[in-house]
């Protein structure tokens, strides 16, 4: 197999014997002068039809996290009754690496909508809950139980389906709303958000999940008022942005956000802003 381009020391863009492009994972395969041939014995996993955008967030992810995420993705493929995107292992790896970093730095953040995710996607949440338990044991970190919600959403949003006409109309409306919300964030913080980054893709995934909830007309209760109140006081600029997004959703769709949903938006706006500022 020919290694064409390095993603990091352990992940590379390769070509197989038939000339097909793929992503390969193996210890040290991305290191050294390229292009070069490597033995199949050096390859631990291969991934075809991967969106290169999903690779931009994993250059700094350790090999052991990538290997762990690959195992979770394989388990999900074996247990769930639908096809999953080949990008799943990389979105999971990025998510897990960030969760581990927060845990090691004692950054405890409640995951809004965790109960709702568990009720809506029990099979995916079961896999995610067991993943959290394994992470605690293998990486010796104190992860919160509700970290399972983010892992479950990564799995849910990797589902590959053929949309019906009505779904395509709704998807277009959601795409327009996502752009509106993104522009609100850009204007609030005087920044330009790169729509081609993995950070944006992850933010878009979580916002689209919120949009699907709002379309269903579901109302959430929750115990996040104190957490949200503290965050609002500590980050008034982000809170002002969330209020603008909330008002736009009310004006466009007639949807009022609960405190739990506002916290959800707050968390993902904050994370996207931090990622963009670090680029």
Number of C-alpha atoms within 10 A of each C-alpha: 17 19 24 19 19 22 21 19 18 21 27 24 22 26 18 14 8 7 10 10 18 17 24 26 25 19 13 16 26 24 16 10 10 13 14 14 13 13 9 13 7 14 17 12 13 15 15 12 12 17 13 13 14 21 19 16 17 20 14 12 18 15 18 13 20 23 17 18 23 19 14 22 24 13 12 21 16 11 11 14 10 12 13 20 17 19 19 24 26 23 24 25 26 25 22 23 19 13 22 20 13 16 17 15 9 12 11 13 14 18 19 23 21 21 14 15 20 20 11 11 15 13 16 22 25 14 20 26 19 13 21 22 16 13 19 14 11 11 13 12 18 17 20 16 15 21 21 25 25 22 24 26 21 22 26 19 16 19 15 12 10 7 10 8 9 9 11 12 12 14 16 12 13 17 15 12 20 18 14 15 21 21 17 17 23 15 12 15 13 10 13 14 18 12 12 11 17 20 23 20 17 20 18 19 17 17 20 17 14 16 20 14 15 18 12 8 10 9 12 14 11 13 11 18 13 10 14 20 13 10 16 17 11 11 12 11 13 22 22 14 22 25 15 16 23 19 16 18 19 13 11 9 12 11 16 17 21 16 20 22 22 19 25 21 25 22 20 18 21 17 16 20 19 12 15 15 11 7 6
